[in-house]
Amino acid sequence: MTPAQYLKLLRLLEAERLLKTTFLSVKEIANRVGITNASHFVREFKRVYGVAPTAYRRRLEDCQEKASGESNAAYQKMSNDK
């Protein structure tokens, strides 16, 4: 891996973290990780993760909602079994 490839990887990993933990826009995340061209950022993110950043964030939100719903259902089942 070249130094440029390593730097790009680090930037995309930080972008992934920001998508998971903040409500920043994709453009703001791109700027924060040092990629000033938002369309280039989206293209690179999609190449590595298989989906665009907005779709990645949406999938995370869907998974969190599903997990939360499953936890609530499990709690209610346990409460009813007592």
N, C-alpha and C positions, 0 to 999 in steps of 0.2 A: 504494500500500500504506500503510495506516495504521500509526502507531507500535505499536499493539496487535497487529496482524497480523505486523509485523516481529519483535516480541518473541516471539510464538508460533513463528514460523519458526526463530528462533535457538534456542529451547528444544528444538524437535523435531530440529534438526540436531545439537545436543549430545546429545540422547537417542540418536540414531542412532549417533553416535560411541561412546557408552558401551555400546550393545548390541554393537557390533563389537569393542570392546577390553577389556571387563570381563566378569565373571561376576555382576555385581550383578543383583538381582531387578528386575523391571519396576517394582514399587512403590518400590524404593530409587532407581531411575533417575528416576522421576517426581518424587520428592521433591527429588533433587539438581538437577533442571532447573527447579524452582520450581512444579511442578503438584502440589498436595497431594491432589487427588482422583484416585486411580489409574484409576477407570473413565472419567473425563473424559480422562485422558491416553491411555488405550487407544483411545478413540473418535476423538480428534484424530489420533493416530498413524496409525490405520487409514484415516482420511479422506485423509491426505496420501500415505501410502506404499502404500495398497491392501491391506495385511495388518496384523494385530495385531502388536505388538512381539515376542511369543514366536514367532510364525510367521516374522517377519523374521529373528530370530536363528537359528532352525532352518534357514532357507534358506541363511544365511551359512555355517553349519557344514557343511551338505550340499555346498555349492560348494567349501569348503576341502578336505573329504575327497576329493571327486572330483578336484580339481586335484592333490592330493598323490598319489593313486593313478595319475593320468596321468603325473606326473613320474617316479614309480618305474618305471612300465611303459616309458617312454621311455629311462630310464637302463639298464634291463635289456636292452632291445633293442639299444642302442648297445654295451653290453658284449658281447653275444652276436655282434654283427657284426664284432668285431675278430679 
